[in-house]
Amino acid sequence: MWEYTDKVQQHFLFPKNVGEIENPSGTGNVGSLACGDALKLTFKLDDNEVITDAKFKTFGCASAIASSSVLTEMIIGMTLEEASKVTNEDIADRLGGLPKEKMHCSVMGREALEAAIADYRGLKLPMAEGEVVCECFGVTDLEVIRAIKESNLHSVEEITNFTKAGGGCGKCLDRLRDILVETSHQGISLKNLAEKTKPRMTTLQKIKKIEEALEREIRPGLRKDGGDIELVDVDGDFVFVSLRGACTSCVKSQTTIKEYVEKKLRELVLDTLIVEESK
């Protein structure tokens, strides 16, 4: 499971400035419900272009809600010029840090702020002019290039953490690797860069392989003793399963999970997997 700071938990459980401002000075909409994360940010300016109020509506995980909440706290009282310099790293830092797999939530907050400022100024964001490279999440090549440069990214996995690109069907992984090689000018040799950009499994691919391993290799062995197993969830490298049949009352159920199921999945799918019993 993700480890969240106290600050993240506070802003998730008790978010600040939830809602929408009537007749806002600027509105920023980013993400989409289809992609799993969506954020609408509105703010109000006074005659000196100082942000006097900011509110948000977010559909997403704890990190997305916390990032949106803390962002509104940060920008209230700022001038528009000051707010335009807020980065996703600033948002994550204000929360005491985010899990690397959730950095895209702070990026979404920064993008919503930029969109709201552009709306107030009557401008169109240049990122929207890019070529869509990840159709699952609507991420453009310009967004990927910006993330690589600003956050000093060195792998496709890091690109996914910051932009979500590549986290769906995986069809764009080769294109992301090409963009990474083309964009990286931090003195990394092409040999080292190639090692950092080896193909990896997307979440969907990982789930599919786990299900295949359970069905083909693990379930038959359990059924011989009157037991069974069900995949409940996959969260990063954590695999949550539920034992069925005779396995539910077996005093050695934890041994079965760790010494049999986990070892098999590490052998057949990924050697970093951690299997836990779902309660």
C-alpha positions, 0 to 999 in steps of 0.5 A, a space after each residue: 500500500 502507498 505510504 502517505 504523510 500526515 499532511 496528505 492524510 489531513 488534506 484527503 480526510 479534511 480537504 480545504 476549499 472544496 467547491 466552485 466559485 461563482 463567476 470566477 476570474 479563471 477556470 482550469 479543467 484537466 484530466 477526465 473521468 474516463 482517465 480516472 482523475 479529473 480536476 476543476 480549479 476556479 479562482 477569484 482575483 481582485 483589481 491588483 490581480 491577487 488571488 482572493 479565493 480558490 476552490 476545487 472539485 476533484 475526482 481521483 485518489 487520495 493524492 489527487 484530492 490532497 494535491 488539489 486541496 493544498 494547492 488552493 491554500 498555497 495560491 490564495 494571497 498570491 499575485 497571478 505572477 507568483 502563482 504562475 511560478 508554482 511547480 508540481 514539486 512545490 505542491 508535493 513538497 508542501 504535502 511532505 512528499 508523495 509516493 513516486 507513483 503518485 507524482 502525476 497528481 501534483 502535476 495535475 494540480 499544476 496543470 489546472 492552475 496553468 489552465 485557469 491562468 490561461 483562461 483568465 488571460 484568454 490564452 491557449 496552453 502550448 501543451 495542448 498543441 502537442 501530438 497525443 502519444 498516450 491515447 489512454 490518458 490523453 498525454 501529448 509529447 510536449 507534456 512528456 518532454 516537459 516532465 523529462 526536462 523539469 523533473 530530470 526523468 531517466 526512465 519510462 517508469 518515471 514518465 508514467 509516475 509523473 504523467 500517467 503516459 504508458 500506464 494503460 494499454 502500453 502501446 505508447 511505451 516505445 514512443 515514450 522511450 524514443 522521446 526520452 532518448 531524444 530529450 535527455 541531455 544530462 550527460 547520460 550515455 546512450 548505453 546507460 540510458 538504454 539500460 534505464 529504459 528497458 521495457 516494463 509491464 504496465 498495470 494491465 499487463 501485470 494483472 493479466 500475467 498474474 491471473 494467468 499464473 494463478 489459473 495455470 500454475 497455482 489454482 490447480 495445486 490448491 484445488 487438489 487439497 480442496 482449496 482455491 484462490 481469488 485475485 482481489 486487487 493489484 496495487 503497484 507490486 502488492 498483490 491482494 488475494 483471498 483464499 477459498 475453500 479448505 484454505 480459509 480454515 487452514 492454520 498454514 494459510 499464511 505459509 501457503 500465501 508466502 511460500 507457495 503463491 508469492 514464490 510462484 508469482 515472483 518466479 512467473 511474473 515479477 520478482 518484486 511482487 509482494 502477496 498479501 491476504 485480503 481481509 
